[in-house]
Amino acid sequence: MKDHKLRNLLLGLLFDGIGMLSFVIPGIGEFSDVIWAPLAGWLMTRLYKGKIGRTAGAITFIEEMLPGLDIVPTFTIMWLYTYVFKSFRKEKIISAK
């Protein structure tokens, strides 16, 4: 699990960076989103399995397709949700018992 945690963080940072590159090249950026959005959605489903991965993939696709939202680090947010917030919630539930 530790290997997947670090791997998913590094890949997520890379993919968020790729998604933000469309701001660097004006005009071409929005065209690149047409290619990047479905790829980013698919990559999200590969990094995070199951229903949560499919949901995150759909959100990533929509976020990448909408103009101006490329700055949102969706992969990093998903990593935080999966490995930080979800773990914290589990610990809180266990300690409450």
N, C-alpha and C positions, 0 to 999 in steps of 0.2 A: 504494500500500500504506500509506503514511503516513497518508493521509486515513482509511482504514478503521480503522487502529490507534487514532487519537484518537476517531473516531466510536464505535467499539465500546466504548472505555473509558467515554466519557460516557454512552452508552446503558446500558451495564452497571451503572454506578453508579446511574443513575435507576431501572432495573428492580429492582436490589437494594433500593433505598429503598422502592419501591412494595411489594415483598414483605414488608418489615419493618413496614409500616404496620399490619398486622393485630395487632401487639402494642399499638398505641396505643388501639384501641377494644376493650375486653374484651367478649366475647360475640359481637360481630359479626365479629371477626377470623377465627375459624375458618370461618364461613360465606363470608367473602370469599375464603378459600383455595380453595374449591370452584370459584370463578370464575377466580381468578388462576393456579392451578396449570397448567391446560391452556394458558392464554394464555402464561404464562412459558415453558413447554416449547416452544411453537411459535415464540416470539420467539427463543429460543436457536438453533433450527434455521435461522432467517433470518439471524442474525448470523454464524454459523459453519457453513459449507457442508460437505457430505459426511458420511462416517461419523462423524467426530468431533463434528459438530454434532448429528446424530441421537442419538448416545450422550449428549452433554451435555444435550440436550433431555429425554431420558428421566430422567436424574438430576435435573434441575431440577424436572420434574413430580413425581417422588417426594418430593423434599426439601420442596417447597411443600405437598404433601398431608399429610405427617406432622406432627402437632402438635408445636410447640416447636422445630422446626428452621428456622423462618423467619429466624432470626438469621444463618444461614450465607449468606455473600455469593457464591452460586454463579456469577453472571455475572462478578464480579470475579475469582474463582478461575480461571474459564475464560479470561479475558483474560490473566491472568498466565501460565497454561499455554501459551497460543498465542503470545504475543508476547515473553515473557521466558524461561521455562524451555526451551521448544522451540528458540528461537534460540540460547540458551546451549549447548544440546546439539549443535546443528549446528556451531557454532564449535569446540567441543571435538573433534568428529569430524574436521573439516577440518584442524585444527592437528595432530592425531595422525598424519595421513598424511604 
